[in-house]
Amino acid sequence: MKLASLPREEMPRERIRLRGASALSVPELLAVLLRTGSRGKDVLELASELLHEFGGAKGLARATEEEMLAIPGLGDAKACVLLAALELGKRLEAARNTPQNGKDWRAGLDEIARDLAFEEREFIVGLHVRRNGSIIVMDRISFGGTEGAYLDVKYLLRRAVRMDSHGLVLVHNHPDGSLQPSREDRCLTDFLFRRTKILDIHFLGHFVVANGESLSISLPGEI
């Protein structure tokens, strides 16, 4: 539906005033940020085109400035507003979901999965865990590109010893959205299981996260 055909009270800005931002659809929220349309398209049509081009809000959140500017009618000013709004949303989500000292590691795993859902690079995160299952500290150990990240195993294990960790959890994301572990992921899991056992540290699991979900890689001896 074209913006001009809507009653005044159904315009996106009016609906925010009357009902709050949560009442708006994603295209309407984008329309408020964009403010104006482009030649031949009103602002709602431009917002819908953006979502279609990038595959929805999640795809738009990953878009670069160059990709946005390739959309006809989306100039520097509009692109900057969108990038700033999307980055603010990511930072608020990351702040809300950062596992705190004392939180159960399983809750921390869920929050890491959500935190890394929009990342285009691979991150490796270690959770150092107390005997009661609560988190001592969360370490973002390293990050790489879309194809993988390097893990400094010696650093990870030294940290575990220094933290007097009862347990250790390793988490990494797959930017391509797949939860299936690679051969390298399985080999690393087996290696860490053996090394932590020597140190009398319980290796609680190695998890792949993607799209806000997680999958445990089987430990040696598990079916």
N, C-alpha and C positions, 0 to 999 in steps of 0.2 A: 504494500500500500504506500502510495506517495504521501509525503509529509503534508503537502498542501490540502489533501483531501481529509485530513484528520480534524476533528473539532478542537478548539483551542485547549480545552481541558485534557485532551489526550496527547498533546504535544509532550515530547520527552521532558523538557524542563518543567512544564507545569505539573506533570505527574510526579516528578521528584518533590516538588513543593507540597503537593497534596497527599502523596502516599509514601514518600521516601524512596531512596535509590534502589532498595531491594525489590520494588515493584516493577522495575524496568527490565526488559529483555537485554541480552548482550548487544544486539544491534542498536538499541535505544541508548544504552550507556555509552557506546562508541560515538553515537551521533552527538551526545552532549559534549564530549571531548572535542570532536571535530568542529563543531559549531556551524559550519557552512558546508555546502556540497561543492560540486565542481560543474564545469560546463556540461549541460545536458543531464545532470544527475543531482537530485536533492541529497541532503545529508544522510537520510536514512538509506537511500540507495547506495551511496558511497560506502557507508558502514557495512552494509550487507555484502557488497562486492569485496571489501577487505577480508571479511570472514570467509567468504567462499574461496578467495585466492589462496589464503594461508591455511585452509582446512580447519577453521574454527578458532576459538579464543586461545587454545593451547598453542596452535601453530603461530598465531599472531604474536604471542608472548616470546617466541623464539626468533622472530624476524629481526633482521638488522636494518639500520637506517637505509642502506643502499637498496635492500629489497623493498622497503616501503616506498622509496622514492620512484621505484619502477612502476608503481601504480598510477595511471593517469589521474590527475586531479589532486594528488596527495603531495603537496609541496613541503618545503623545509619546515615551516611553522607547524603544520599539522603533524608531520612525522615526529618532530621533537616533543610535542605534547603527548602523543601516544607512547613514545619511548620512555618519557619521564613517568607517566602514569603506570605503565607496565613494570618499570623498575621499582617504583614505590610499592606496588603490590607484592613483588617478589621479596623485597626486604622485610615487609611486614609479616609475610608468611614465614620467612626464615626465622625472624625474631620470635614469632609465636611458637614455632615448632622446634626451636633449639633445645635438645635434651638438657635438663638441668641436673646438677649434682644431686644424687639421691633418687632419681627417677629409675623405675624398673627398665632394664635394658630392652625388653620387648616393646614397651611404649616408645623408647628411644629409636628403635628400628623402624617402627611405623612412621615416626616423624621425619627421620632421615629420608625414607622413601618418598614422602611428600615433598620434602625440601629439594630433592634432586630430580623431581619429575620433569622439570623444564630445562635442565642442563643439557647442553649440546656437547660437553666434554665429559670424559670419564673421571670420576672422583673415587678415591679410596679412603674409607673412614674406619677408624678403630674405636671400639668401645671397651674400656677397661672396667671390669665389673667386680663388685664385692661378693662376699660369700652369700649374702641375702638376695643377690640379683640386682641390686641397685647400681647405678652408674657412678664410678669414681670420676671419670673424665672422658670426654669425647674428643678424638683427634681426627681432624682432616689431614691425613698423612701426605697425600699428594694428589695431583691431577694431571691429566694428559690431554690428548686430543680425542677425536671421535673413535679412534681405533684402539685406544687403551691408555693405561697409566702405569708408571713404574712404581713398584712397592719396594721400599728399603726394609727388608725383613729384619736385619740387625737392629735398625732403629726401633721398629715396632716391638721387638722382643725386649730390648733394653728398657723401653718405656714401661712395658708390662711389669718388669722386675722392679723398677724404681717406684712404680705406683703400688707395689705390693698387691698386684691384681690376683684375685682368686680365679677370675675367668676373663676370657678375651673373645670378643666378637669382631669379625671383619665384615665390612659392607662395601660393595662397589656398585655403581650404576652402569647400565647399558644405554647409552644415548639413542640407540636405534630402536628402543622400545621392547626388545626381546628379553624375556626372563630366562631363556635357556643358557645354562653355563657352557663355556667353551672348554676345550680340552685343557688349555692353560689354567682356567679357573679350577678345574678338578685337581690338576697336579699341585697347584698352590695349596688347595685345601688339605690334601694328603700330607704335604710337606709341613705345613703349620701344625697339623694335628700331632705329628711325630715330635716336632721341636718343642711345642708347649708341654707335651707330656714329660719330656726330659727335665723341664724347668718346674714341674709340678704346678702348672697352670692349666686350668680346664679350658679347652678350646670349645666354646659354646656354639660356634657355627660360623660359616662363611655364607653370606647372603648376597644374591643379585637383586637389585631393585630397578624397576622401570615403571613408568606411568603411575607412580604412587603405590605400587604393589611390590611385594618381596617374595623371593623363592630361596629356600635353604638348599645348599649344595650338600649332598649326602656325605657324611663323614665315614671314614673307614670302619667297616663292621656293620654299618646300617644297611638295611634292605631297601 
